[in-house]
Amino acid sequence: MQGETLRVELLEAEAGSEIKLDNVLMLGDGEGVKVGDEVKGATVTAKVVGHGRADKVRIVKFRRRKHHRKQMGHRQHYTEIEITGIAGK
């Protein structure tokens, strides 16, 4: 939806810049829905709001009765974008 803010995988774009997404898989309007590997002629424009890191995910591996325990953590990088326009045929 236009005006919606999304978190996507990290993109190589500066905050405040405009990006164009042309690999659109589904496009719907009031009359019908177009679905395909790639909808031809459909583009989405978005503004990069900023970059960040998600909450930490804890991974714990444990083997019973062996005095073996391993802890790891991971924080995924993301880019926050705001949808400014959806165009399609």
KASUL-V779279 format. One record per residue. N is the residue number from 1. RES is the residue in one letter. SS is DSSP state (h for helix, s for strand, l for the rest). Layout:
N & RES & SS
N & RES & SS
//
This chain:
1 & M & l
2 & Q & l
3 & G & l
4 & E & l
5 & T & s
6 & L & s
7 & R & s
8 & V & s
9 & E & s
10 & L & l
11 & L & l
12 & E & l
13 & A & l
14 & E & l
15 & A & l
16 & G & l
17 & S & l
18 & E & s
19 & I & s
20 & K & s
21 & L & s
22 & D & l
23 & N & l
24 & V & l
25 & L & l
26 & M & s
27 & L & s
28 & G & s
29 & D & l
30 & G & l
31 & E & l
32 & G & l
33 & V & s
34 & K & s
35 & V & s
36 & G & l
37 & D & l
38 & E & l
39 & V & l
40 & K & l
41 & G & l
42 & A & l
43 & T & s
44 & V & s
45 & T & s
46 & A & s
47 & K & s
48 & V & s
49 & V & s
50 & G & s
51 & H & s
52 & G & s
53 & R & s
54 & A & l
55 & D & l
56 & K & l
57 & V & s
58 & R & s
59 & I & s
60 & V & s
61 & K & s
62 & F & s
63 & R & s
64 & R & l
65 & R & l
66 & K & l
67 & H & l
68 & H & s
69 & R & s
70 & K & s
71 & Q & s
72 & M & s
73 & G & s
74 & H & s
75 & R & l
76 & Q & l
77 & H & s
78 & Y & s
79 & T & s
80 & E & s
81 & I & s
82 & E & s
83 & I & s
84 & T & s
85 & G & s
86 & I & s
87 & A & s
88 & G & l
89 & K & l
//
